[in-house]
Amino acid sequence: MVIDKIGNINNIVESKNAKSVSKAKETKKADSVQISTEAKMAAETARYSQIIKDTPDIRMDRVREIKSRILDGTYDKFNDDKVLEMVADKIARHLLRK
């Protein structure tokens, strides 16, 4: 075994002047999300669909009220001002068309 070539170790051990590294500019990155108009509308539609599903089809309080008025003999659908107003509006619109 020959161990006579150890002269190059000095080159390895010598510290070389290291160049200083400039710091990179610090950037503040923030995550951002862009939601398309179609996606917003789809989410809103889904929300309203869920509200409709959760709402009962029959308003039991109104059913009970009208049922009791029918049994009492006090129910007259034409006595309601809203109904009369709607009928009057329809008649007026029909007459104005002619």
Secondary structure as UniProt FT lines:
FT   TURN            7..8
FT   HELIX           9..13
FT   HELIX           37..54
FT   HELIX           60..72
FT   HELIX           77..79
FT   HELIX           81..97
//
